[in-house]
Amino acid sequence: MRERTDVQNIDLMNLAGFCRNCLSRWYREAAAERGITIADPAAREIVYGMPYKDWQALHQKSASPEQQAAFAAADKSGH
């Protein structure tokens, strides 16, 4: 996922039902189950390979109307 910066989080959500942010949350939750505390920004940095704000500035694009519609449709169906 670090190498495919061209793949936007909304595309991941639309195709797979999860994104990098979900992955970082799962990472943090798994660490907590093992008694390891990791703050959200640190977990995101592990997944993104850099601070989240830096990744956003370098790679995140605005979602197209089509991407937003697909996301909304999936959200309504419970995905």
C-alpha positions in Angstrom: 0.0 0.0 0.0 2.9 2.3 0.6 4.2 1.7 -3.0 0.8 2.3 -4.6 0.3 6.0 -3.7 -1.7 6.3 -6.9 -4.5 4.2 -5.3 -6.6 6.6 -3.2 -8.2 5.6 0.0 -11.7 6.1 -1.4 -10.8 3.6 -4.2 -9.7 1.1 -1.6 -12.9 1.6 0.4 -15.0 1.2 -2.8 -13.2 -1.9 -4.0 -12.1 -3.7 -0.8 -14.3 -2.2 2.0 -11.3 -0.8 3.9 -8.5 1.7 3.5 -5.2 2.7 4.9 -6.9 4.5 7.8 -8.8 1.3 8.6 -5.6 -0.7 8.5 -3.9 1.7 10.9 -6.8 1.5 13.3 -6.7 -2.3 13.2 -2.9 -2.1 13.8 -3.5 0.1 16.8 -6.3 -2.2 18.2 -4.1 -5.3 17.7 -1.3 -3.6 19.6 -3.7 -2.6 22.4 -4.8 -6.3 22.7 -1.1 -7.1 23.4 -0.8 -4.3 25.9 1.0 -1.9 23.6 -0.3 1.6 23.4 0.1 3.3 20.0 -1.4 6.7 19.3 -3.5 7.1 16.1 -0.9 9.3 14.4 1.9 6.8 15.1 -0.2 3.9 13.8 -1.0 5.9 10.6 2.7 6.7 10.1 3.5 3.0 10.3 0.9 2.3 7.6 1.6 5.3 5.4 5.4 5.3 5.9 5.3 9.0 6.8 3.1 11.3 8.8 -0.5 11.2 7.5 -0.6 15.0 6.8 2.5 14.6 4.7 1.0 11.7 2.7 -2.2 13.7 2.2 -0.2 16.7 0.8 1.8 14.6 -1.5 -0.6 12.0 -2.7 -4.3 12.6 -1.8 -6.5 13.9 -4.6 -10.0 15.2 -4.4 -12.6 12.4 -4.8 -14.4 12.5 -8.1 -18.2 12.6 -8.1 -18.2 9.0 -9.3 -16.0 7.9 -6.4 -18.2 9.8 -3.9 -21.3 8.2 -5.4 -19.8 4.7 -5.2 -18.8 5.3 -1.6 -22.2 6.6 -0.6 -23.9 3.6 -2.3 -21.6 1.2 -0.4 -22.2 3.0 2.9 -26.0 2.7 2.5 -25.7 -1.0 1.8 -23.7 -1.5 5.0 -20.3 -2.2 3.4 
